Amino acid sequence: MIEVTVRKDEIKVSGHADYAVHGSDIVCAGITALTQTLIKSIKDLTDDKIEYEISPGRVDIKYGNLSEKSKTLVDSFFIGICMIADEFPEYIRIM
């Protein structure tokens, strides 16, 4: 199961969905795409500073005061995560 935690100063994503075999898991692929897009979007589209660490089965993102643009990006990320969680509730948990 993938656990996603969104707080005012950090986002943590951990675990594996185990929806399908490695390389064919659409739940993991969707969460990975949303998470990597969030990181790249904040870095490329804003002047906000974030710290992040990506490793197999885990992403930690830390930030301070975000601009309105970054807050919107985080909100969009959260909407996407919720959509996947609604579709595959047994594979993703929002903390």
N, C-alpha and C positions, 0 to 999 in steps of 0.2 A: 504494500500500500504506500502511496505517496502522501506525505503530510506537507501541507503548505501553511506557514505561519506568516501573517502580515501584521506588523506592528508599526507604530508611528516612526520608528527609527531603523527598522530592519525587516527584511524578508528572508525566510528560510524555507528551502524546499529540500526534502529528504526522502529517500526510499525509492523503491521501484514498484511500478503498478503490478507487474506480473500478469498483465492482461493477455499477453502473447509472448512467444519466444523472443529473446534478445534480437533486435534488428527488425522485428515486425510488430512491435508494441506501439499501437497508435496512441494510447494514453500517455505513455512516456514521451513519445515524439511530440505530442501536442504541448505538454507541460514544458518540455525542453525548449521548444520553439518560442513559446510565450516568454519564458524566463530570459533566454539569450537576447530576444528582441527588446525586452525591457532594459537590460543592461546597455546594449548598444545604442538604443534610442536616447537614454538619459545622457550617455557620454557624447553622442554626436549632435543632439538637438538642443542641449542645454549647457549652461556653464556650471551646473551643479557638480559637486565632487561626491563620488561614491567609492566605497571599497567593496570588493567582491572576491569570492573564492569559489572556483568551480572544480569539483572532483566527481568521480563516478558516483552517482546516486545522491549527490548533495550540491546545493548552491546556497551560499550565504551572501547576502547583500546588506551592507550597512551604509547609512546616510545620516546627515544632520538635517538642517533646515532645507527643505526642498522648495524650489520655485513652484509657482502655480502650474507651469508647463509639466514639470516632473511629477507633481501630484496627479495631474490628469493622466500621465503615462502609467503611474502606479494604479490608478483607478481602472484604467483600461485593462491592464494586466489582471487585476482582480476579477473584473467582469469575465474575461476569458477563462480564468481558472474556475470560476463558479459555473460557467456553462459546461465545462468538461466534467466537473463534479456532479452536476445535475444529470448528465448523460451516463456517467459511469460511477455512481456513488459508492460502489463496493471497492473501487480502486484508488480513490483519492479522498483525503480528509482535510478539511480546512480547520485550522486551529485558531 
